[in-house]
Amino acid sequence: MFRIFVRLWSALYFGFTGVLAVIALIADPHKTAIQPGCVFLGLTGLQCPLCGGMRAVHSVISGAPGAGFAENALLFLLLPVTVAGLLIDLAVFSKKPDRMRRGFGIAFFIVLSAMFIGFTVIRNII
């Protein structure tokens, strides 16, 4: 039963991710607003860590990694790490579904939070 759940979840996740990638490739966020504006940017005038994320993904998928890096360097650098992690998880789940991770440790969230805060400060100073 657990194996079926893992396979279903993986199929839904990768299917949804694929649909989002196709949307990001087709709809150019430089020309059309396919998402709502950033609330943090609207309230403070400062860019949040995810500002420019959709444009960065579109640029990378379209074959312009330099433009993707310029739009959002943090997301650009975390994108391959995220894809690699998902592929590793999928490989582990397909062979040993009982070894499903129970979640990330506190150190992961501390490091990730420090990265996001540091990136936000640096991108708004420069």
N, C-alpha and C positions, 0 to 999 in steps of 0.2 A: 504493500500500500504506500509506504513511504517513497519507494522508487518512482511510482507513478506520479506522486505529488511533485517530486523534484523535477522530473522530466516535463511535466505540465508547466510548472513555474518557469523553468528554463526556456521552454518554447514560447510562452507568453512574453517573457522579458526580452528575449532576443528578437521576437517578432515586433514588439512595440518599439524597440530600439531601431530596428530596420526601417519601420514606417517613419519614425522621426528623422532618420538619416535621409530618406528619400524626400521628405518635406523640406529639410534644410538644404538639400541639393537643388530642388526645383524652385522654391520660393527664395529669392534673393533678399535677405534681410537688410541689405544696403539700400534697396529701392522700395521695399514694401514692409509695412509693420505687421508681422505675423504673430507678434506677442505683445502683451501690454508693456508700457514703459516701466522703468525701474522706479519704485516708490522711494527708495533710499536716495537716489539721484534727484528726484523731484522735490523731496523735503529738505535735503541738505546741500545740494549742488555738488556733492562729492560722488565719485564713482565707487560702487560696491565691488566686491571681488568677482562677481558674475557679470558685471556690465561688459558688453561686447562679446559675451559668450556665444550667442547664436551666430553672430557675424564670424567669429573665429572658427566655429565648427563648419559653417558654410565654406569659408575660405579653404580649410584643410581638405574637405571633401571635394571641392572643385579643383584641387591641385595647386593651390597657392599657399603653401605652408608659411612662407614669410609674412604674408598678410594676416594669416591666422595668429601668428606670434605677436604681431603688432596690435591686433585687436584685443587679445587677452592672453598674456604670456603664461599666467598660472594655469588656466584651463588648457592651453596648448600643451603644456608640459605634463599635466595630469591625465590627458586623454589617452596616450599610449599605455600608461601605467594602469589605468582603469580597464582598458580593453584586455591587456595581458592578465590582469587579476580575474576578470570574468571568464576568460578562456581556461585559465588554470582551475578555477572553481568548477566549471562545466566538466572538465576532464576528470577531476576528482569525484564529482557527484555521479558521473556516468559509470565509473568503475567501483566506487565504494560509497553509496548514498548514505550509509550510516555514519560516515565521517563528516557530515555537514557541520560547518563551523557554527558555533553558538553566538558569534558576534565578535566585534573588534574589542580590543582591550582599551583601557583608559588612556594608555600612552599614545595610541593611534589618534584619539580625538584631541589630545593635548597638542600633539605635533601638527595635526591638520588645522586646528584653530589658530595656532601660532603662525602657520603659513598664510592663512587667509587674512589675519589681522596685519601681519607684516606686509603682505602684498598690497592690501588696501592703503596702508599708510604710505608706502613707497610710491604707488601709482598716483596718489593725489598730491604728493610733494613734487614729483618730477614733472 
